[in-house]
Amino acid sequence: INHFFHALAMLYAGAGRRVESMITFSSRTVSNVSIRQDLLAVGERIKKGETIPEAFRKSQHLLPHEQDYIESGELTGTLEKSFERIATEAAEKLRFRLEIFQQIFTRIMAAFVVFSIIMTLLSVIRMD
């Protein structure tokens, strides 16, 4: 989602292309097949005449407040800023999750190292 909306914001700011082609191009940055298909469906809905907010409202992978950003961006003429805001929030969420994962992993590894040291000491004591 982060990569998609960063790419879409840059393309949208530069304009010159149809929105659905920008969505198709931006979806190439998404490695998750399910998310990519969902975003490509947004482009297809726009081709069929739905507005950008309407098309993104039907996305299964966007949160309601992200959909609201798109709608307000469309109304105020700042859609590229809305796309960038979604990308920034997605990056912050990812960073937060990775920090939590790193803390948990560090604690597990520390416990494993302490356990290994204790087992080594016990085996040395038993050999004496």
N, C-alpha and C positions, 0 to 999 in steps of 0.2 A: 504494500500500500504506500509506504514511504517513497520508494523509488518511482512508482507509477505517478503519484501526484507531483513529485518534483519535476519529472519529465513533462507531465501535462501542463504544469504551471509555466515552464519555460516555453513550450510550444505555443501555448495560448497567448502568452505575452507577446511573442513574435508574430502571432497570427499568420495570415496568408494561406491557411489550409482549413478545410472543413473540420468541425469538431470531431465527427466520428472517425476521420482519418487520424487526427491527433490522438484519440483514445486508442485506436488500433496500434499506432506506433508506440505509444507509451506503455501499452500492455506487454510489449516485448521485454520490458525491464522486470516483469514479474515472473519469478521462477515457479511459484505455486500454481499448479494447473487449475485447480478449482477457482482460485481468486482471478486468474487470468481469464478464464471462461466467463466468469461473472462480469468482469469489466468489459470484455468484448461484447457481451449481451447489452451493456449500456449503450455502446456505440450503435448496435443494431436497432435498439429502440429509438435512438435519436434519428437514424436514417428513416425510420417509419413515421416520423413526425412528432415524437414526444419532445418536450422541452428538456433541457439539460437537467434541471432539478427533478422533473418527473422520472426521467430515465435512471438517475442515481438513487432515487427513492426506492426503486425496486431491487437495488443491489442487496445481496445477502451479507456482504462483507463490510459494509459501512455502518457505523454507529449512527443512531438518530441525530446526535448533535453534529456529526460530520455532514450529514445530509442537510441539516439546517444551515450550515456554513455555505454550502453550495447554493442553496435557495436564496439566502441573503446576499451572496456575492452576485448572483444573477440579477437580483432586484436593484442592487446599488451600482452595478457595472464594474465590480471589482472581483470578478470570478477567479482571475489568476492569483489574487491574494488569498482567496478562500482555499484554492488548491494548495498553495504553499503552506497555509496554516495547518491544513490536514496533514501534509507531509511532515511538518515540524513536530506536530503532536505525536504522530506515529513513531518518529525517530526518538522522541523523549520516552515514550512508553517502552520501546525496545531497549533503550539504554537502561532504564529502570529495571526491567526484567533481567537483563544481563548482569547488572550489578548484584541483584538478589541471588542469581544463579552462582555468580563468582563467590559471594560470601558463603553460601551453603557448601559449594565445592571446596573452598579453602578450609572450612571447618572439618569436613569429612577427611580431607587429606591430612590435616593436622592430627586428627584422631588416629588415622592409620599410621602415621609416623610415630606417634607416641606409643601406640600399641606395639609396633615393630621394635622399638627401642626396649620396651618392657620385656617383650618375649626374648630378645637377644640377651638382655641382662639376666633373665631367669635361666636361660640355657647356659650362660657362663657360670652362674652360681652353682647350678647342678653339676657341672663338670668338675668343680673343685672338690 
